Each structure stands twice: as C-alpha cells, then as structure tokens.
Amino acid sequence: MIDLKKLAEHRSSFGFFAEQLAYPDKRTFSNMDQEGDFPAQVSELITDYWETMKQLSLDEIQERYVETFDFQKDSTLYMTYVKFEDAKERGQMLELLKSSYELNGMEIADNELPDYLPLMCEFIYAANWEDSQEHEWFQTMLAVMEDGSYALLQALQKQESPYAYLIKAFRETFKLCLQQEVDTHEHA
C-alpha cells in the first residue's frame, strides 16, 4: 500500500511525469535539464531518458510518441486497457475514477478518459487529495496506476523505447512511497 505522506513528498515528480508523458511539444523538451529533486535511482533513469531524447529532433520524438502510445495496443497510456480492454469492468473502473476526480475538485474533459496516465499523474501533482476523507478510492487509483504501468514498462522494454526509462523512473518513485511494515516482534 502507498504511504500518502511519502507520496505527497514526491508530488513534484508526478508533475514532471505528467508533462513528459503527454504529447510532446516544444515546451516539453525546451529545457532538457532535470526538473525537480529526484532520488539517485530515479535521477539516473531520468538522465538516461534525457540523453536518449536529446539525440532526436522534436518531429522524431513526436513520431516515436505516436508510434509507441497510440499504435501499440500493449503500450497504451490508458492504465486499465491492457487488463480489461473494452470489458464492462473497465467501464465501471473509468466511472469510479471520473467521479472520484470530480469529488476531489478536478474536472476532466468529456473527450478524455480518466485512466490516462498523464492525467492521473497530474491529479497526484495538482489536486488537494491529502484533505480527502476517503482514501480508499485513491488507493484504488494508485493500484490501477501501478498495475497498468507494470504492463506498460514490460511492453516499452520489449520495444527498446526510450520511454521505458521514464516509466521505470515513475515506478521507482512509487516504490519510494510504499508503506514500510513495522516489525512488531520484540527482540530478546
């Protein structure tokens, strides 16, 4: 389970991931310095991502983005798609996510699905979720992100995509937010 206090400590990282996983434009890559303060294991992956992207033109990055995320069924940015595809359960999960965003003050466009990873990262970054009284739905959203990003990382690594560095950094950031189990046994 994700420790929400730890997640709040890393919220600026999720703003970075939201920006980098959205369709790339000049602004996305205008300053190829690392944004935010990342722990060493995450920073290394971000550096690898930047170094790979610096070798490409914006047109090449945009083409790669579309090929990777729009035309490959297994590397979609829609976190529930790989697990549910178009099954009824996916519709129920999408409705839960959408209503949860709205209850927490985030309106999403009618043409956007609520399981879109950049949107989910933006929510962690920008919304006031710490004050929400119902953290169960938030843990569900985080579980959807973790589950979907695992399948996404596997696909990106198979494709040898530079976005694999970014998704691995995203997952490493999640790992940093896991609750640590406390040893309740007394040592003699």
Helices and strands as residue ranges (DSSP letters): H 4-9, H 11-21, H 26-29, H 40-54, H 58-65, I 66-70, G 73-75, H 81-84, H 88-103, H 117-126, G 129-131, H 136-159, H 163-176
